[in-house]
Amino acid sequence: MRYIRAAAKTLLWRIPGGIVQTTMFLVAFAIGLSWYFAPALIAASRRDPNTSAIFTLNLLLGWSVIGWVLAMKRAWSSISY
C-alpha cells in the first residue's frame, strides 16, 4: 500500500501538470478506443441483428486494417430497423 501511495504522489502531484497529463492521456485513450470500436458502435446504433458478430470480428481482427475495414463495411451494409 505504501508503494501505491508513493507512486500516486510521484505521478500526480510532484510532476507539474501531472493531473492534466493524466487527464489528457485518459481522454486520448477513450477517443482511440471509441475509434477502434466504431464498427461495433455503428452496428449497435443501427440495431443490427448481427451486432455481436460485428463486435467479435472487430475485437479479434480489428487490429489489422483489413479486419477493421471488413467490420466497418459489415456495419454500414446491414439493414437498420
Backbone as XML, in Angstrom:
<?xml version="1.0"?>
<chain id="A" units="angstrom">
  <residue number="1" name="MET">
    <atom name="N" x="0.827" y="-1.188" z="0.000"/>
    <atom name="CA" x="0.000" y="0.000" z="0.000"/>
    <atom name="C" x="0.871" y="1.251" z="0.000"/>
  </residue>
  <residue number="2" name="ARG">
    <atom name="N" x="1.987" y="1.177" z="0.690"/>
    <atom name="CA" x="2.890" y="2.317" z="0.766"/>
    <atom name="C" x="3.441" y="2.669" z="-0.611"/>
  </residue>
  <residue number="3" name="TYR">
    <atom name="N" x="3.716" y="1.638" z="-1.402"/>
    <atom name="CA" x="4.276" y="1.870" z="-2.731"/>
    <atom name="C" x="3.259" y="2.508" z="-3.671"/>
  </residue>
  <residue number="4" name="ILE">
    <atom name="N" x="2.002" y="2.121" z="-3.518"/>
    <atom name="CA" x="0.954" y="2.698" z="-4.361"/>
    <atom name="C" x="0.793" y="4.181" z="-4.052"/>
  </residue>
  <residue number="5" name="ARG">
    <atom name="N" x="0.793" y="4.534" z="-2.768"/>
    <atom name="CA" x="0.686" y="5.947" z="-2.399"/>
    <atom name="C" x="1.874" y="6.743" z="-2.903"/>
  </residue>
  <residue number="6" name="ALA">
    <atom name="N" x="3.046" y="6.183" z="-2.790"/>
    <atom name="CA" x="4.248" y="6.880" z="-3.259"/>
    <atom name="C" x="4.206" y="7.062" z="-4.768"/>
  </residue>
  <residue number="7" name="ALA">
    <atom name="N" x="3.762" y="6.049" z="-5.491"/>
    <atom name="CA" x="3.671" y="6.171" z="-6.948"/>
    <atom name="C" x="2.625" y="7.194" z="-7.342"/>
  </residue>
  <residue number="8" name="ALA">
    <atom name="N" x="1.499" y="7.221" z="-6.634"/>
    <atom name="CA" x="0.458" y="8.190" z="-6.945"/>
    <atom name="C" x="0.937" y="9.611" z="-6.677"/>
  </residue>
  <residue number="9" name="LYS">
    <atom name="N" x="1.644" y="9.806" z="-5.589"/>
    <atom name="CA" x="2.161" y="11.135" z="-5.298"/>
    <atom name="C" x="3.194" y="11.556" z="-6.338"/>
  </residue>
  <residue number="10" name="THR">
    <atom name="N" x="4.013" y="10.626" z="-6.758"/>
    <atom name="CA" x="5.031" y="10.945" z="-7.748"/>
    <atom name="C" x="4.403" y="11.281" z="-9.089"/>
  </residue>
  <residue number="11" name="LEU">
    <atom name="N" x="3.452" y="10.484" z="-9.515"/>
    <atom name="CA" x="2.861" y="10.684" z="-10.826"/>
    <atom name="C" x="1.927" y="11.884" z="-10.894"/>
  </residue>
  <residue number="12" name="LEU">
    <atom name="N" x="1.157" y="12.106" z="-9.849"/>
    <atom name="CA" x="0.120" y="13.117" z="-9.938"/>
    <atom name="C" x="0.470" y="14.453" z="-9.285"/>
  </residue>
  <residue number="13" name="TRP">
    <atom name="N" x="1.294" y="14.460" z="-8.270"/>
    <atom name="CA" x="1.472" y="15.692" z="-7.526"/>
    <atom name="C" x="2.860" y="16.297" z="-7.655"/>
  </residue>
  <residue number="14" name="ARG">
    <atom name="N" x="3.876" y="15.513" z="-7.805"/>
    <atom name="CA" x="5.224" y="16.076" z="-7.849"/>
    <atom name="C" x="5.617" y="16.568" z="-9.229"/>
  </residue>
  <residue number="15" name="ILE">
    <atom name="N" x="5.026" y="16.018" z="-10.272"/>
    <atom name="CA" x="5.320" y="16.469" z="-11.622"/>
    <atom name="C" x="4.371" y="17.618" z="-11.940"/>
  </residue>
  <residue number="16" name="PRO">
    <atom name="N" x="4.899" y="18.773" z="-12.355"/>
    <atom name="CA" x="3.990" y="19.872" z="-12.709"/>
    <atom name="C" x="3.090" y="19.470" z="-13.861"/>
  </residue>
  <residue number="17" name="GLY">
    <atom name="N" x="1.813" y="19.689" z="-13.692"/>
    <atom name="CA" x="0.858" y="19.334" z="-14.718"/>
    <atom name="C" x="0.550" y="17.856" z="-14.777"/>
  </residue>
  <residue number="18" name="GLY">
    <atom name="N" x="0.831" y="17.108" z="-13.725"/>
    <atom name="CA" x="0.612" y="15.670" z="-13.722"/>
    <atom name="C" x="-0.846" y="15.288" z="-13.878"/>
  </residue>
  <residue number="19" name="ILE">
    <atom name="N" x="-1.717" y="16.033" z="-13.242"/>
    <atom name="CA" x="-3.149" y="15.741" z="-13.351"/>
    <atom name="C" x="-3.629" y="16.047" z="-14.765"/>
  </residue>
  <residue number="20" name="VAL">
    <atom name="N" x="-3.125" y="17.120" z="-15.324"/>
    <atom name="CA" x="-3.511" y="17.487" z="-16.684"/>
    <atom name="C" x="-3.013" y="16.439" z="-17.676"/>
  </residue>
  <residue number="21" name="GLN">
    <atom name="N" x="-1.780" y="15.983" z="-17.502"/>
    <atom name="CA" x="-1.237" y="14.963" z="-18.392"/>
    <atom name="C" x="-2.012" y="13.654" z="-18.275"/>
  </residue>
  <residue number="22" name="THR">
    <atom name="N" x="-2.366" y="13.281" z="-17.069"/>
    <atom name="CA" x="-3.127" y="12.057" z="-16.865"/>
    <atom name="C" x="-4.506" y="12.175" z="-17.497"/>
  </residue>
  <residue number="23" name="THR">
    <atom name="N" x="-5.150" y="13.323" z="-17.317"/>
    <atom name="CA" x="-6.466" y="13.544" z="-17.908"/>
    <atom name="C" x="-6.404" y="13.517" z="-19.424"/>
  </residue>
  <residue number="24" name="MET">
    <atom name="N" x="-5.386" y="14.152" z="-19.986"/>
    <atom name="CA" x="-5.243" y="14.152" z="-21.439"/>
    <atom name="C" x="-4.994" y="12.747" z="-21.968"/>
  </residue>
  <residue number="25" name="PHE">
    <atom name="N" x="-4.203" y="11.965" z="-21.246"/>
    <atom name="CA" x="-3.959" y="10.589" z="-21.646"/>
    <atom name="C" x="-5.254" y="9.782" z="-21.627"/>
  </residue>
  <residue number="26" name="LEU">
    <atom name="N" x="-6.051" y="9.931" z="-20.573"/>
    <atom name="CA" x="-7.302" y="9.178" z="-20.482"/>
    <atom name="C" x="-8.293" y="9.592" z="-21.563"/>
  </residue>
  <residue number="27" name="VAL">
    <atom name="N" x="-8.353" y="10.870" z="-21.869"/>
    <atom name="CA" x="-9.238" y="11.339" z="-22.941"/>
    <atom name="C" x="-8.782" y="10.791" z="-24.289"/>
  </residue>
  <residue number="28" name="ALA">
    <atom name="N" x="-7.475" y="10.848" z="-24.559"/>
    <atom name="CA" x="-6.942" y="10.324" z="-25.818"/>
    <atom name="C" x="-7.177" y="8.809" z="-25.904"/>
  </residue>
  <residue number="29" name="PHE">
    <atom name="N" x="-7.028" y="8.100" z="-24.793"/>
    <atom name="CA" x="-7.273" y="6.664" z="-24.774"/>
    <atom name="C" x="-8.735" y="6.358" z="-25.063"/>
  </residue>
  <residue number="30" name="ALA">
    <atom name="N" x="-9.655" y="7.124" z="-24.479"/>
    <atom name="CA" x="-11.085" y="6.917" z="-24.711"/>
    <atom name="C" x="-11.457" y="7.202" z="-26.168"/>
  </residue>
  <residue number="31" name="ILE">
    <atom name="N" x="-10.869" y="8.247" z="-26.746"/>
    <atom name="CA" x="-11.135" y="8.561" z="-28.155"/>
    <atom name="C" x="-10.591" y="7.451" z="-29.051"/>
  </residue>
  <residue number="32" name="GLY">
    <atom name="N" x="-9.394" y="6.987" z="-28.776"/>
    <atom name="CA" x="-8.818" y="5.904" z="-29.564"/>
    <atom name="C" x="-9.620" y="4.618" z="-29.448"/>
  </residue>
  <residue number="33" name="LEU">
    <atom name="N" x="-10.086" y="4.312" z="-28.258"/>
    <atom name="CA" x="-10.879" y="3.102" z="-28.057"/>
    <atom name="C" x="-12.216" y="3.194" z="-28.785"/>
  </residue>
  <residue number="34" name="SER">
    <atom name="N" x="-12.843" y="4.364" z="-28.751"/>
    <atom name="CA" x="-14.109" y="4.517" z="-29.470"/>
    <atom name="C" x="-13.891" y="4.488" z="-30.977"/>
  </residue>
  <residue number="35" name="TRP">
    <atom name="N" x="-12.767" y="4.989" z="-31.448"/>
    <atom name="CA" x="-12.456" y="4.915" z="-32.879"/>
    <atom name="C" x="-12.201" y="3.460" z="-33.284"/>
  </residue>
  <residue number="36" name="TYR">
    <atom name="N" x="-11.515" y="2.717" z="-32.449"/>
    <atom name="CA" x="-11.228" y="1.317" z="-32.738"/>
    <atom name="C" x="-12.517" y="0.498" z="-32.819"/>
  </residue>
  <residue number="37" name="PHE">
    <atom name="N" x="-13.450" y="0.756" z="-31.909"/>
    <atom name="CA" x="-14.706" y="0.014" z="-31.877"/>
    <atom name="C" x="-15.829" y="0.729" z="-32.612"/>
  </residue>
  <residue number="38" name="ALA">
    <atom name="N" x="-15.501" y="1.637" z="-33.510"/>
    <atom name="CA" x="-16.516" y="2.365" z="-34.280"/>
    <atom name="C" x="-17.437" y="1.433" z="-35.060"/>
  </residue>
  <residue number="39" name="PRO">
    <atom name="N" x="-16.948" y="0.384" z="-35.713"/>
    <atom name="CA" x="-17.880" y="-0.505" z="-36.415"/>
    <atom name="C" x="-18.914" y="-1.151" z="-35.485"/>
  </residue>
  <residue number="40" name="ALA">
    <atom name="N" x="-18.491" y="-1.571" z="-34.326"/>
    <atom name="CA" x="-19.427" y="-2.178" z="-33.376"/>
    <atom name="C" x="-20.414" y="-1.142" z="-32.844"/>
  </residue>
  <residue number="41" name="LEU">
    <atom name="N" x="-19.953" y="0.074" z="-32.603"/>
    <atom name="CA" x="-20.843" y="1.125" z="-32.126"/>
    <atom name="C" x="-21.856" y="1.515" z="-33.195"/>
  </residue>
  <residue number="42" name="ILE">
    <atom name="N" x="-21.429" y="1.555" z="-34.447"/>
    <atom name="CA" x="-22.344" y="1.877" z="-35.545"/>
    <atom name="C" x="-23.387" y="0.777" z="-35.692"/>
  </residue>
  <residue number="43" name="ALA">
    <atom name="N" x="-22.951" y="-0.470" z="-35.631"/>
    <atom name="CA" x="-23.899" y="-1.587" z="-35.732"/>
    <atom name="C" x="-24.905" y="-1.565" z="-34.584"/>
  </residue>
  <residue number="44" name="ALA">
    <atom name="N" x="-24.452" y="-1.247" z="-33.396"/>
    <atom name="CA" x="-25.362" y="-1.187" z="-32.252"/>
    <atom name="C" x="-26.347" y="-0.028" z="-32.388"/>
  </residue>
  <residue number="45" name="SER">
    <atom name="N" x="-25.869" y="1.108" z="-32.887"/>
    <atom name="CA" x="-26.768" y="2.257" z="-33.029"/>
    <atom name="C" x="-27.792" y="2.031" z="-34.137"/>
  </residue>
  <residue number="46" name="ARG">
    <atom name="N" x="-27.446" y="1.217" z="-35.147"/>
    <atom name="CA" x="-28.387" y="0.901" z="-36.219"/>
    <atom name="C" x="-29.257" y="-0.306" z="-35.879"/>
  </residue>
  <residue number="47" name="ARG">
    <atom name="N" x="-29.067" y="-0.871" z="-34.700"/>
    <atom name="CA" x="-29.824" y="-2.033" z="-34.217"/>
    <atom name="C" x="-29.717" y="-3.213" z="-35.170"/>
  </residue>
  <residue number="48" name="ASP">
    <atom name="N" x="-28.513" y="-3.461" z="-35.591"/>
    <atom name="CA" x="-28.245" y="-4.582" z="-36.487"/>
    <atom name="C" x="-28.406" y="-5.889" z="-35.722"/>
  </residue>
  <residue number="49" name="PRO">
    <atom name="N" x="-29.089" y="-6.862" z="-36.288"/>
    <atom name="CA" x="-29.234" y="-8.141" z="-35.583"/>
    <atom name="C" x="-27.904" y="-8.892" z="-35.436"/>
  </residue>
  <residue number="50" name="ASN">
    <atom name="N" x="-26.910" y="-8.544" z="-36.218"/>
    <atom name="CA" x="-25.601" y="-9.194" z="-36.141"/>
    <atom name="C" x="-24.566" y="-8.338" z="-35.417"/>
  </residue>
  <residue number="51" name="THR">
    <atom name="N" x="-25.004" y="-7.534" z="-34.485"/>
    <atom name="CA" x="-24.078" y="-6.658" z="-33.766"/>
    <atom name="C" x="-23.015" y="-7.455" z="-33.016"/>
  </residue>
  <residue number="52" name="SER">
    <atom name="N" x="-23.398" y="-8.560" z="-32.425"/>
    <atom name="CA" x="-22.412" y="-9.349" z="-31.676"/>
    <atom name="C" x="-21.361" y="-9.944" z="-32.612"/>
  </residue>
  <residue number="53" name="ALA">
    <atom name="N" x="-21.754" y="-10.344" z="-33.821"/>
    <atom name="CA" x="-20.785" y="-10.868" z="-34.786"/>
    <atom name="C" x="-19.836" y="-9.767" z="-35.252"/>
  </residue>
  <residue number="54" name="ILE">
    <atom name="N" x="-20.364" y="-8.572" z="-35.455"/>
    <atom name="CA" x="-19.526" y="-7.443" z="-35.866"/>
    <atom name="C" x="-18.577" y="-7.066" z="-34.739"/>
  </residue>
  <residue number="55" name="PHE">
    <atom name="N" x="-19.070" y="-7.071" z="-33.506"/>
    <atom name="CA" x="-18.213" y="-6.774" z="-32.363"/>
    <atom name="C" x="-17.090" y="-7.806" z="-32.235"/>
  </residue>
  <residue number="56" name="THR">
    <atom name="N" x="-17.435" y="-9.084" z="-32.413"/>
    <atom name="CA" x="-16.424" y="-10.134" z="-32.307"/>
    <atom name="C" x="-15.383" y="-10.015" z="-33.410"/>
  </residue>
  <residue number="57" name="LEU">
    <atom name="N" x="-15.843" y="-9.748" z="-34.632"/>
    <atom name="CA" x="-14.911" y="-9.537" z="-35.739"/>
    <atom name="C" x="-14.001" y="-8.352" z="-35.449"/>
  </residue>
  <residue number="58" name="ASN">
    <atom name="N" x="-14.581" y="-7.280" z="-34.948"/>
    <atom name="CA" x="-13.801" y="-6.092" z="-34.634"/>
    <atom name="C" x="-12.819" y="-6.345" z="-33.497"/>
  </residue>
  <residue number="59" name="LEU">
    <atom name="N" x="-13.233" y="-7.094" z="-32.501"/>
    <atom name="CA" x="-12.374" y="-7.378" z="-31.357"/>
    <atom name="C" x="-11.197" y="-8.261" z="-31.744"/>
  </residue>
  <residue number="60" name="LEU">
    <atom name="N" x="-11.466" y="-9.297" z="-32.538"/>
    <atom name="CA" x="-10.421" y="-10.264" z="-32.854"/>
    <atom name="C" x="-9.547" y="-9.854" z="-34.039"/>
  </residue>
  <residue number="61" name="LEU">
    <atom name="N" x="-10.121" y="-9.228" z="-35.050"/>
    <atom name="CA" x="-9.360" y="-8.897" z="-36.251"/>
    <atom name="C" x="-9.258" y="-7.399" z="-36.519"/>
  </residue>
  <residue number="62" name="GLY">
    <atom name="N" x="-9.789" y="-6.581" z="-35.623"/>
    <atom name="CA" x="-9.763" y="-5.142" z="-35.838"/>
    <atom name="C" x="-8.373" y="-4.542" z="-35.781"/>
  </residue>
  <residue number="63" name="TRP">
    <atom name="N" x="-7.433" y="-5.226" z="-35.168"/>
    <atom name="CA" x="-6.056" y="-4.712" z="-35.084"/>
    <atom name="C" x="-5.422" y="-4.649" z="-36.452"/>
  </residue>
  <residue number="64" name="SER">
    <atom name="N" x="-5.870" y="-5.528" z="-37.357"/>
    <atom name="CA" x="-5.375" y="-5.442" z="-38.729"/>
    <atom name="C" x="-6.297" y="-4.492" z="-39.488"/>
  </residue>
  <residue number="65" name="VAL">
    <atom name="N" x="-5.766" y="-3.787" z="-40.402"/>
    <atom name="CA" x="-6.566" y="-2.817" z="-41.139"/>
    <atom name="C" x="-7.667" y="-3.525" z="-41.924"/>
  </residue>
  <residue number="66" name="ILE">
    <atom name="N" x="-7.364" y="-4.687" z="-42.460"/>
    <atom name="CA" x="-8.349" y="-5.425" z="-43.252"/>
    <atom name="C" x="-9.534" y="-5.851" z="-42.388"/>
  </residue>
  <residue number="67" name="GLY">
    <atom name="N" x="-9.270" y="-6.341" z="-41.197"/>
    <atom name="CA" x="-10.348" y="-6.738" z="-40.302"/>
    <atom name="C" x="-11.220" y="-5.571" z="-39.885"/>
  </residue>
  <residue number="68" name="TRP">
    <atom name="N" x="-10.605" y="-4.419" z="-39.637"/>
    <atom name="CA" x="-11.372" y="-3.235" z="-39.248"/>
    <atom name="C" x="-12.240" y="-2.756" z="-40.405"/>
  </residue>
  <residue number="69" name="VAL">
    <atom name="N" x="-11.681" y="-2.766" z="-41.617"/>
    <atom name="CA" x="-12.445" y="-2.331" z="-42.791"/>
    <atom name="C" x="-13.595" y="-3.295" z="-43.058"/>
  </residue>
  <residue number="70" name="LEU">
    <atom name="N" x="-13.368" y="-4.596" z="-42.921"/>
    <atom name="CA" x="-14.449" y="-5.562" z="-43.101"/>
    <atom name="C" x="-15.558" y="-5.364" z="-42.067"/>
  </residue>
  <residue number="71" name="ALA">
    <atom name="N" x="-15.182" y="-5.106" z="-40.827"/>
    <atom name="CA" x="-16.190" y="-4.867" z="-39.793"/>
    <atom name="C" x="-16.962" y="-3.584" z="-40.070"/>
  </residue>
  <residue number="72" name="MET">
    <atom name="N" x="-16.261" y="-2.545" z="-40.551"/>
    <atom name="CA" x="-16.938" y="-1.286" z="-40.863"/>
    <atom name="C" x="-17.891" y="-1.468" z="-42.046"/>
  </residue>
  <residue number="73" name="LYS">
    <atom name="N" x="-17.450" y="-2.198" z="-43.060"/>
    <atom name="CA" x="-18.305" y="-2.454" z="-44.219"/>
    <atom name="C" x="-19.538" y="-3.237" z="-43.797"/>
  </residue>
  <residue number="74" name="ARG">
    <atom name="N" x="-19.338" y="-4.225" z="-42.953"/>
    <atom name="CA" x="-20.453" y="-5.038" z="-42.471"/>
    <atom name="C" x="-21.428" y="-4.204" z="-41.637"/>
  </residue>
  <residue number="75" name="ALA">
    <atom name="N" x="-20.905" y="-3.278" z="-40.844"/>
    <atom name="CA" x="-21.762" y="-2.440" z="-40.006"/>
    <atom name="C" x="-22.600" y="-1.480" z="-40.851"/>
  </residue>
  <residue number="76" name="TRP">
    <atom name="N" x="-22.034" y="-0.936" z="-41.915"/>
    <atom name="CA" x="-22.767" y="0.013" z="-42.757"/>
    <atom name="C" x="-23.674" y="-0.660" z="-43.765"/>
  </residue>
  <residue number="77" name="SER">
    <atom name="N" x="-23.364" y="-1.896" z="-44.141"/>
    <atom name="CA" x="-24.161" y="-2.549" z="-45.178"/>
    <atom name="C" x="-25.344" y="-3.319" z="-44.616"/>
  </residue>
  <residue number="78" name="SER">
    <atom name="N" x="-25.469" y="-3.387" z="-43.332"/>
    <atom name="CA" x="-26.552" y="-4.167" z="-42.739"/>
    <atom name="C" x="-27.854" y="-3.371" z="-42.792"/>
  </residue>
  <residue number="79" name="ILE">
    <atom name="N" x="-28.945" y="-4.094" z="-42.627"/>
    <atom name="CA" x="-30.266" y="-3.480" z="-42.640"/>
    <atom name="C" x="-30.533" y="-2.878" z="-41.268"/>
  </residue>
  <residue number="80" name="SER">
    <atom name="N" x="-30.964" y="-1.622" z="-41.252"/>
    <atom name="CA" x="-31.310" y="-0.999" z="-39.972"/>
    <atom name="C" x="-32.833" y="-1.027" z="-39.797"/>
  </residue>
  <residue number="81" name="TYR">
    <atom name="N" x="-33.277" y="-1.190" z="-38.563"/>
    <atom name="CA" x="-34.693" y="-1.258" z="-38.266"/>
    <atom name="C" x="-35.165" y="-0.011" z="-37.592"/>
  </residue>
</chain>
